[in-house]
Amino acid sequence: MTANEMQAELARLRARVRELDSRKAGGHRQSQDNGEQAEKPSSKRAQSDAGDHSLHGLFHEAEISSHRQELVDVLEEEIKDTRPMTLLVVFALGILIGRLLPR
């Protein structure tokens, strides 16, 4: 980019910022003119959003709980199907490998 192109781009961006600032100020004045009317819908929306988040948290906890229960059930079945000697050998190998690895 040449210096002239950069100056033109900078002027265009400054004009855009002024335009956005004027829109923001105009919108702010309009909401102040409406006074309490502008506050009521936003507070209702905030309350409903908070309710949605708490419900989402409950569903999320229920989902985690069901996944945890499925994991426990699968592990119980695996332990029942596996011979005890195999479990002891795998456990001992885990301890041995853990001891031999550097810290």
Short mmCIF file of the C-alpha atoms (twelve columns), coordinates in Angstrom:
data_MODEL
# 
_entry.id   MODEL 
# 
loop_
_atom_site.group_PDB 
_atom_site.id 
_atom_site.type_symbol 
_atom_site.label_atom_id 
_atom_site.label_alt_id 
_atom_site.label_comp_id 
_atom_site.label_asym_id 
_atom_site.label_seq_id 
_atom_site.Cartn_x 
_atom_site.Cartn_y 
_atom_site.Cartn_z 
_atom_site.pdbx_PDB_model_num 
ATOM 1   C CA . MET A 1   0.000   0.000   0.000  1 
ATOM 2   C CA . THR A 2   1.206   3.439   -0.812 1 
ATOM 3   C CA . ALA A 3   1.037   6.357   1.572  1 
ATOM 4   C CA . ASN A 4   -1.889  7.898   -0.342 1 
ATOM 5   C CA . GLU A 5   -3.853  4.649   -0.237 1 
ATOM 6   C CA . MET A 6   -3.198  4.357   3.488  1 
ATOM 7   C CA . GLN A 7   -4.359  7.946   4.080  1 
ATOM 8   C CA . ALA A 8   -7.537  7.301   2.059  1 
ATOM 9   C CA . GLU A 9   -8.199  4.080   3.978  1 
ATOM 10  C CA . LEU A 10  -7.614  5.865   7.291  1 
ATOM 11  C CA . ALA A 11  -10.025 8.660   6.323  1 
ATOM 12  C CA . ARG A 12  -12.650 6.108   5.281  1 
ATOM 13  C CA . LEU A 13  -12.280 4.229   8.574  1 
ATOM 14  C CA . ARG A 14  -12.530 7.438   10.603 1 
ATOM 15  C CA . ALA A 15  -15.727 8.352   8.766  1 
ATOM 16  C CA . ARG A 16  -17.111 4.889   9.486  1 
ATOM 17  C CA . VAL A 17  -16.265 5.225   13.188 1 
ATOM 18  C CA . ARG A 18  -17.999 8.632   13.352 1 
ATOM 19  C CA . GLU A 19  -21.050 7.150   11.646 1 
ATOM 20  C CA . LEU A 20  -21.199 4.253   14.091 1 
ATOM 21  C CA . ASP A 21  -20.710 6.578   17.064 1 
ATOM 22  C CA . SER A 22  -23.568 8.793   15.882 1 
ATOM 23  C CA . ARG A 23  -25.822 5.748   15.462 1 
ATOM 24  C CA . LYS A 24  -24.877 4.527   18.908 1 
ATOM 25  C CA . ALA A 25  -25.558 7.934   20.459 1 
ATOM 26  C CA . GLY A 26  -28.881 8.169   18.614 1 
ATOM 27  C CA . GLY A 27  -29.946 4.744   19.806 1 
ATOM 28  C CA . HIS A 28  -28.885 5.587   23.356 1 
ATOM 29  C CA . ARG A 29  -30.940 8.793   23.350 1 
ATOM 30  C CA . GLN A 30  -33.973 6.964   21.974 1 
ATOM 31  C CA . SER A 31  -33.801 4.339   24.712 1 
ATOM 32  C CA . GLN A 32  -33.523 7.103   27.324 1 
ATOM 33  C CA . ASP A 33  -36.596 8.774   25.837 1 
ATOM 34  C CA . ASN A 34  -38.536 5.547   26.138 1 
ATOM 35  C CA . GLY A 35  -37.388 5.360   29.744 1 
ATOM 36  C CA . GLU A 36  -38.859 2.510   31.653 1 
ATOM 37  C CA . GLN A 37  -40.373 0.901   28.547 1 
ATOM 38  C CA . ALA A 38  -36.911 0.070   27.227 1 
ATOM 39  C CA . GLU A 39  -35.878 -1.516  30.524 1 
ATOM 40  C CA . LYS A 40  -38.813 -3.894  30.959 1 
ATOM 41  C CA . PRO A 41  -38.283 -6.067  27.868 1 
ATOM 42  C CA . SER A 42  -34.575 -6.384  28.478 1 
ATOM 43  C CA . SER A 43  -35.103 -7.388  32.113 1 
ATOM 44  C CA . LYS A 44  -37.692 -9.974  31.055 1 
ATOM 45  C CA . ARG A 45  -35.278 -11.300 28.476 1 
ATOM 46  C CA . ALA A 46  -32.493 -11.461 31.068 1 
ATOM 47  C CA . GLN A 47  -34.755 -13.397 33.433 1 
ATOM 48  C CA . SER A 48  -35.753 -15.875 30.734 1 
ATOM 49  C CA . ASP A 49  -32.108 -16.278 29.670 1 
ATOM 50  C CA . ALA A 50  -31.119 -16.998 33.270 1 
ATOM 51  C CA . GLY A 51  -33.880 -19.597 33.484 1 
ATOM 52  C CA . ASP A 52  -32.707 -21.203 30.252 1 
ATOM 53  C CA . HIS A 53  -29.147 -21.439 31.546 1 
ATOM 54  C CA . SER A 54  -30.249 -23.088 34.785 1 
ATOM 55  C CA . LEU A 55  -32.384 -25.593 32.853 1 
ATOM 56  C CA . HIS A 56  -29.488 -26.261 30.530 1 
ATOM 57  C CA . GLY A 57  -27.304 -26.968 33.562 1 
ATOM 58  C CA . LEU A 58  -29.853 -29.454 34.915 1 
ATOM 59  C CA . PHE A 59  -30.070 -31.293 31.607 1 
ATOM 60  C CA . HIS A 60  -26.297 -31.304 31.360 1 
ATOM 61  C CA . GLU A 61  -25.950 -32.782 34.848 1 
ATOM 62  C CA . ALA A 62  -28.536 -35.457 34.061 1 
ATOM 63  C CA . GLU A 63  -26.679 -36.341 30.864 1 
ATOM 64  C CA . ILE A 64  -23.375 -36.632 32.724 1 
ATOM 65  C CA . SER A 65  -25.002 -38.764 35.379 1 
ATOM 66  C CA . SER A 66  -26.440 -41.151 32.782 1 
ATOM 67  C CA . HIS A 67  -23.061 -41.437 31.026 1 
ATOM 68  C CA . ARG A 68  -21.362 -42.125 34.351 1 
ATOM 69  C CA . GLN A 69  -23.879 -44.865 35.149 1 
ATOM 70  C CA . GLU A 70  -23.336 -46.445 31.722 1 
ATOM 71  C CA . LEU A 71  -19.574 -46.475 32.327 1 
ATOM 72  C CA . VAL A 72  -19.988 -48.119 35.725 1 
ATOM 73  C CA . ASP A 73  -22.301 -50.751 34.230 1 
ATOM 74  C CA . VAL A 74  -19.826 -51.537 31.443 1 
ATOM 75  C CA . LEU A 75  -16.953 -51.814 33.926 1 
ATOM 76  C CA . GLU A 76  -18.961 -54.139 36.158 1 
ATOM 77  C CA . GLU A 77  -19.722 -56.405 33.203 1 
ATOM 78  C CA . GLU A 78  -16.052 -56.441 32.154 1 
ATOM 79  C CA . ILE A 79  -14.944 -57.346 35.680 1 
ATOM 80  C CA . LYS A 80  -17.528 -60.147 35.886 1 
ATOM 81  C CA . ASP A 81  -16.456 -61.562 32.514 1 
ATOM 82  C CA . THR A 82  -12.706 -61.411 33.204 1 
ATOM 83  C CA . ARG A 83  -10.943 -64.032 35.295 1 
ATOM 84  C CA . PRO A 84  -9.519  -62.777 38.639 1 
ATOM 85  C CA . MET A 85  -5.997  -63.954 37.803 1 
ATOM 86  C CA . THR A 86  -5.957  -61.810 34.660 1 
ATOM 87  C CA . LEU A 87  -7.057  -58.782 36.654 1 
ATOM 88  C CA . LEU A 88  -4.291  -59.350 39.212 1 
ATOM 89  C CA . VAL A 89  -1.644  -59.691 36.491 1 
ATOM 90  C CA . VAL A 90  -2.785  -56.488 34.766 1 
ATOM 91  C CA . PHE A 91  -2.832  -54.662 38.105 1 
ATOM 92  C CA . ALA A 92  0.657   -55.884 38.986 1 
ATOM 93  C CA . LEU A 93  1.983   -54.867 35.561 1 
ATOM 94  C CA . GLY A 94  0.516   -51.403 36.069 1 
ATOM 95  C CA . ILE A 95  2.300   -51.048 39.399 1 
ATOM 96  C CA . LEU A 96  5.572   -52.350 37.941 1 
ATOM 97  C CA . ILE A 97  5.469   -50.000 34.952 1 
ATOM 98  C CA . GLY A 98  4.541   -47.115 37.213 1 
ATOM 99  C CA . ARG A 99  7.546   -47.796 39.450 1 
ATOM 100 C CA . LEU A 100 9.974   -48.191 36.558 1 
ATOM 101 C CA . LEU A 101 9.010   -44.969 34.767 1 
ATOM 102 C CA . PRO A 102 11.121  -41.938 35.708 1 
ATOM 103 C CA . ARG A 103 9.374   -39.189 37.598 1 
# 
